[in-house]
């Protein structure tokens, strides 16, 4: 404690809570995981009519996640990767809150914090996917992967960024341009399929 509790899926910090006590943790997890079961009601009525008991199904079956709370953050970074192109922007923590997701207060720095792109690159390679979105926090030069998405994620980084970053040799280079989402998506898919095919041929 304290711990972050969040639904297993969602966006813009919906349903995300901060539990500072065991009692609060139970409250939040019950709210997130709560379901209603018609099966439970039917079995209860059937058991009552037949004079038999019934074994209830849990009414708290939605998935949730517990996550370490990183205190003292003023911002985090959204990094979106398409193939070898890295886009990012900085999101400020909401006043009086602990969350940055969904905030209207964001900016696109011309330079990335030291180590941010290296860290994002390692995570991207680890998951072995064609594209990804990472929420990353930095505290005392330590990186924290807060969230990751591969199937559905916001495209603000591409739509509003005036540049992307790519590795050339041993360093990162910024490339100023307007980026096309569909073009990045198609290139990443073709690249990933080709990479998987080469891997099978070399196996």
Residue pairs with C-beta under 8 A, 6 or more apart in sequence:
1 19
1 20
1 21
1 22
1 25
2 18
2 19
2 20
2 69
2 71
3 18
3 19
3 25
3 66
3 67
3 68
3 69
4 16
4 17
4 18
4 19
4 66
4 67
4 68
4 69
4 98
5 16
5 17
5 18
5 19
5 25
5 28
5 29
5 32
5 64
5 65
5 66
5 67
6 15
6 16
6 17
6 32
6 64
6 65
6 67
7 14
7 15
7 16
7 32
7 62
7 63
7 64
7 65
8 62
8 63
8 64
8 65
10 16
11 101
11 102
11 154
12 101
12 102
13 99
13 101
13 102
15 31
15 32
16 99
16 101
17 24
17 28
17 31
17 32
18 69
18 98
19 25
19 27
19 28
29 60
29 64
30 60
32 62
32 64
33 60
33 61
33 62
33 63
33 64
34 59
34 60
34 62
35 58
35 59
35 60
35 61
35 62
36 59
37 57
37 59
37 61
39 57
40 56
40 57
40 59
43 54
43 55
43 56
43 57
44 54
44 56
46 54
47 53
47 54
67 146
68 144
69 98
70 137
70 139
70 144
70 146
72 139
73 93
73 98
73 100
73 137
73 139
74 92
74 93
75 90
75 91
75 92
75 93
75 100
76 90
76 91
76 93
76 100
76 135
76 136
76 137
76 138
76 146
77 88
77 89
77 90
77 91
77 113
77 116
77 135
77 136
77 137
77 138
78 88
78 89
78 91
78 106
78 133
78 134
78 135
78 136
78 154
78 156
78 157
79 86
79 87
79 88
79 116
79 117
79 120
79 133
79 134
79 136
79 157
80 86
80 87
80 88
80 131
80 132
80 133
80 134
80 153
80 155
80 157
80 158
81 87
81 120
81 121
81 124
81 131
81 132
81 133
81 134
82 130
82 131
82 158
82 184
82 185
82 187
82 188
83 130
83 131
83 184
83 187
83 188
83 191
83 192
84 166
84 167
85 164
85 165
85 166
85 179
85 184
86 117
86 120
86 121
86 164
86 165
86 166
86 172
87 157
87 158
87 161
87 164
87 165
87 179
88 108
88 109
88 112
88 116
88 117
88 120
88 157
88 161
88 165
89 106
89 107
89 108
89 109
89 156
89 157
89 160
89 161
90 106
90 107
90 108
90 109
91 100
91 101
91 103
91 105
91 106
92 100
92 103
92 105
92 106
93 99
93 100
93 103
94 100
94 102
94 103
94 105
100 135
101 135
101 147
106 156
108 160
108 161
108 162
110 163
110 174
111 174
112 165
112 172
113 138
114 141
115 138
115 141
115 143
116 136
116 138
116 143
117 165
117 167
117 172
119 136
119 143
120 134
120 136
121 167
123 132
123 134
123 145
123 148
124 132
124 134
127 148
127 150
129 150
129 192
130 188
130 189
130 191
130 192
131 150
131 184
131 185
131 188
132 148
132 149
132 150
133 148
133 149
133 150
133 153
133 154
133 157
134 145
134 147
134 148
135 145
135 146
135 147
135 148
136 143
136 144
136 145
136 146
137 143
137 144
137 146
138 144
155 181
158 179
158 181
158 184
159 181
161 179
162 176
162 177
162 178
163 174
163 175
163 176
163 177
164 174
164 175
164 177
164 179
165 172
165 173
165 174
165 175
166 172
166 173
166 175
167 173
